[in-house]
Amino acid sequence: MTATILNLQRKPSSGEDDEILTLEEAAIFLKLKRRTLYDMVQRRKIPFLRAGKFIRFSKQALLTWMKAEAES
């Protein structure tokens, strides 16, 4: 599955849990090593946000991605 770079300006619909996570927080959430997650970002295998030089993750996008990965 190809990763999607999300727009930081996107507003979540009501009731949507769209917390923005740092690389460290996303690694903990996904139970991955930081290096593994960073490698996935470099290969565009996981959805992420880019805010200047910083990498961020939408929690909702990660949940959607995990469901899609589990079904494939």
FIDOPA-227813 format. One record per residue: residue number from 1; residue in one letter; x, y, z of N, C-alpha, C in turn. Coordinates in steps of 0.1 Angstrom, whole numbers, plus 5000, padded with zeros to 4 digits. Last residue first. Example, Ala and Ser with C-alpha at 12.3 -4.5 7.8 and 13.67 -1.06 7.14 Angstrom:
+-----+-----+-------+--------+------+--------+---------+------+-------+--------+------+
|   n | res | neast | nnorth |  nup | caeast | canorth | caup | ceast | cnorth |  cup |
+-----+-----+-------+--------+------+--------+---------+------+-------+--------+------+
|   2 |   s |  5128 |   4978 | 5071 |   5137 |    4989 | 5071 |  5129 |   5000 | 5079 |
|   1 |   a |  5132 |   4943 | 5078 |   5123 |    4955 | 5078 |  5132 |   4967 | 5078 |
+-----+-----+-------+--------+------+--------+---------+------+-------+--------+------+
# end
This chain:
+-----+-----+-------+--------+------+--------+---------+------+-------+--------+------+
|   n | res | neast | nnorth |  nup | caeast | canorth | caup | ceast | cnorth |  cup |
+-----+-----+-------+--------+------+--------+---------+------+-------+--------+------+
|  72 |   s |  4946 |   4933 | 5039 |   4954 |    4929 | 5027 |  4962 |   4917 | 5028 |
|  71 |   e |  4936 |   4939 | 5063 |   4927 |    4933 | 5053 |  4934 |   4928 | 5041 |
|  70 |   a |  4957 |   4952 | 5076 |   4952 |    4939 | 5082 |  4943 |   4932 | 5072 |
|  69 |   e |  4959 |   4975 | 5061 |   4970 |    4965 | 5061 |  4965 |   4952 | 5066 |
|  68 |   a |  4935 |   4988 | 5068 |   4937 |    4984 | 5054 |  4948 |   4973 | 5053 |
|  67 |   k |  4940 |   4992 | 5096 |   4928 |    4984 | 5092 |  4930 |   4979 | 5077 |
|  66 |   m |  4962 |   5009 | 5094 |   4963 |    4996 | 5101 |  4952 |   4987 | 5097 |
|  65 |   w |  4950 |   5031 | 5082 |   4961 |    5024 | 5075 |  4963 |   5010 | 5081 |
|  64 |   t |  4933 |   5040 | 5102 |   4928 |    5036 | 5089 |  4938 |   5027 | 5081 |
|  63 |   l |  4952 |   5046 | 5122 |   4942 |    5036 | 5124 |  4936 |   5031 | 5111 |
|  62 |   l |  4966 |   5067 | 5108 |   4973 |    5055 | 5112 |  4963 |   5043 | 5115 |
|  61 |   a |  4946 |   5086 | 5106 |   4952 |    5080 | 5094 |  4959 |   5067 | 5097 |
|  60 |   q |  4942 |   5092 | 5133 |   4931 |    5086 | 5125 |  4936 |   5080 | 5113 |
|  59 |   k |  4966 |   5103 | 5140 |   4962 |    5091 | 5146 |  4951 |   5084 | 5138 |
|  58 |   s |  4989 |   5115 | 5117 |   4975 |    5116 | 5121 |  4971 |   5103 | 5127 |
|  57 |   f |  5022 |   5125 | 5125 |   5013 |    5114 | 5120 |  4999 |   5117 | 5126 |
|  56 |   r |  5051 |   5142 | 5113 |   5040 |    5140 | 5122 |  5031 |   5130 | 5116 |
|  55 |   i |  5084 |   5155 | 5111 |   5074 |    5144 | 5106 |  5064 |   5142 | 5117 |
|  54 |   f |  5098 |   5186 | 5103 |   5093 |    5177 | 5112 |  5083 |   5167 | 5106 |
|  53 |   k |  5106 |   5206 | 5086 |   5115 |    5194 | 5087 |  5110 |   5184 | 5097 |
|  52 |   g |  5074 |   5213 | 5077 |   5088 |    5218 | 5076 |  5097 |   5206 | 5077 |
|  51 |   a |  5057 |   5188 | 5084 |   5056 |    5202 | 5088 |  5070 |   5208 | 5089 |
|  50 |   r |  5042 |   5162 | 5069 |   5054 |    5169 | 5069 |  5051 |   5183 | 5073 |
|  49 |   l |  5026 |   5132 | 5079 |   5025 |    5146 | 5076 |  5039 |   5152 | 5077 |
|  48 |   f |  5019 |   5099 | 5066 |   5026 |    5108 | 5075 |  5023 |   5123 | 5070 |
|  47 |   p |  5012 |   5064 | 5062 |   5008 |    5078 | 5060 |  5014 |   5087 | 5071 |
|  46 |   i |  5039 |   5043 | 5050 |   5029 |    5046 | 5061 |  5025 |   5061 | 5059 |
|  45 |   k |  5058 |   5040 | 5031 |   5050 |    5029 | 5034 |  5039 |   5031 | 5044 |
|  44 |   r |  5079 |   5056 | 5022 |   5065 |    5060 | 5020 |  5056 |   5048 | 5021 |
|  43 |   r |  5104 |   5052 | 5030 |   5100 |    5044 | 5019 |  5085 |   5047 | 5015 |
|  42 |   q |  5105 |   5070 | 5051 |   5114 |    5072 | 5040 |  5110 |   5064 | 5028 |
|  41 |   v |  5086 |   5057 | 5068 |   5084 |    5070 | 5063 |  5092 |   5073 | 5050 |
|  40 |   m |  5100 |   5034 | 5074 |   5087 |    5033 | 5067 |  5083 |   5046 | 5061 |
|  39 |   d |  5122 |   5045 | 5089 |   5124 |    5038 | 5076 |  5112 |   5037 | 5068 |
|  38 |   y |  5107 |   5054 | 5111 |   5114 |    5064 | 5102 |  5117 |   5058 | 5089 |
|  37 |   l |  5100 |   5029 | 5122 |   5090 |    5039 | 5117 |  5096 |   5049 | 5108 |
|  36 |   t |  5125 |   5019 | 5128 |   5117 |    5012 | 5119 |  5106 |   5021 | 5113 |
|  35 |   r |  5134 |   5038 | 5147 |   5141 |    5037 | 5135 |  5133 |   5029 | 5124 |
|  34 |   r |  5116 |   5034 | 5168 |   5116 |    5047 | 5161 |  5123 |   5046 | 5148 |
|  33 |   k |  5099 |   5003 | 5168 |   5111 |    5011 | 5171 |  5110 |   5024 | 5163 |
|  32 |   l |  5064 |   5001 | 5175 |   5075 |    4999 | 5166 |  5087 |   5007 | 5172 |
|  31 |   k |  5037 |   5004 | 5185 |   5046 |    4994 | 5191 |  5058 |   4990 | 5181 |
|  30 |   l |  5022 |   5025 | 5177 |   5022 |    5013 | 5168 |  5031 |   5002 | 5173 |
|  29 |   f |  5026 |   5042 | 5199 |   5012 |    5038 | 5195 |  5012 |   5026 | 5187 |
|  28 |   i |  5054 |   5045 | 5197 |   5048 |    5039 | 5209 |  5034 |   5034 | 5205 |
|  27 |   a |  5055 |   5058 | 5172 |   5062 |    5046 | 5174 |  5057 |   5038 | 5186 |
|  26 |   a |  5040 |   5081 | 5178 |   5035 |    5072 | 5168 |  5042 |   5058 | 5169 |
|  25 |   e |  5058 |   5094 | 5196 |   5044 |    5090 | 5200 |  5038 |   5080 | 5191 |
|  24 |   e |  5080 |   5098 | 5179 |   5081 |    5091 | 5191 |  5068 |   5085 | 5196 |
|  23 |   l |  5069 |   5115 | 5159 |   5075 |    5102 | 5155 |  5076 |   5093 | 5168 |
|  22 |   t |  5038 |   5128 | 5173 |   5052 |    5129 | 5169 |  5057 |   5116 | 5164 |
|  21 |   l |  5004 |   5131 | 5161 |   5015 |    5124 | 5169 |  5028 |   5128 | 5164 |
|  20 |   i |  4973 |   5146 | 5164 |   4986 |    5146 | 5157 |  4997 |   5141 | 5166 |
|  19 |   e |  4940 |   5132 | 5164 |   4952 |    5137 | 5172 |  4964 |   5136 | 5163 |
|  18 |   d |  4913 |   5130 | 5156 |   4924 |    5132 | 5147 |  4936 |   5139 | 5154 |
|  17 |   d |  4885 |   5114 | 5159 |   4897 |    5115 | 5167 |  4909 |   5117 | 5158 |
|  16 |   e |  4855 |   5129 | 5150 |   4867 |    5122 | 5145 |  4879 |   5124 | 5155 |
|  15 |   g |  4834 |   5144 | 5158 |   4835 |    5131 | 5164 |  4847 |   5123 | 5159 |
|  14 |   s |  4832 |   5162 | 5127 |   4828 |    5161 | 5141 |  4829 |   5146 | 5146 |
|  13 |   s |  4862 |   5158 | 5107 |   4847 |    5159 | 5108 |  4844 |   5157 | 5123 |
|  12 |   p |  4891 |   5178 | 5108 |   4884 |    5166 | 5111 |  4869 |   5168 | 5112 |
|  11 |   k |  4905 |   5196 | 5082 |   4898 |    5197 | 5094 |  4890 |   5184 | 5096 |
|  10 |   r |  4937 |   5200 | 5068 |   4924 |    5192 | 5068 |  4918 |   5193 | 5082 |
|   9 |   q |  4961 |   5211 | 5069 |   4950 |    5220 | 5069 |  4937 |   5213 | 5070 |
|   8 |   l |  4980 |   5192 | 5064 |   4979 |    5196 | 5078 |  4966 |   5205 | 5079 |
|   7 |   n |  4974 |   5166 | 5042 |   4974 |    5180 | 5043 |  4971 |   5184 | 5058 |
|   6 |   l |  4995 |   5136 | 5041 |   4982 |    5143 | 5044 |  4984 |   5158 | 5045 |
|   5 |   i |  5007 |   5115 | 5019 |   5011 |    5126 | 5027 |  4999 |   5134 | 5028 |
|   4 |   t |  5002 |   5080 | 5020 |   4997 |    5093 | 5016 |  5003 |   5104 | 5025 |
|   3 |   a |  5018 |   5050 | 5008 |   5015 |    5060 | 5019 |  5010 |   5073 | 5012 |
|   2 |   t |  5006 |   5022 | 4992 |   5014 |    5034 | 4991 |  5009 |   5044 | 5001 |
|   1 |   m |  5008 |   4988 | 5000 |   5000 |    5000 | 5000 |  5009 |   5012 | 5000 |
+-----+-----+-------+--------+------+--------+---------+------+-------+--------+------+
# end
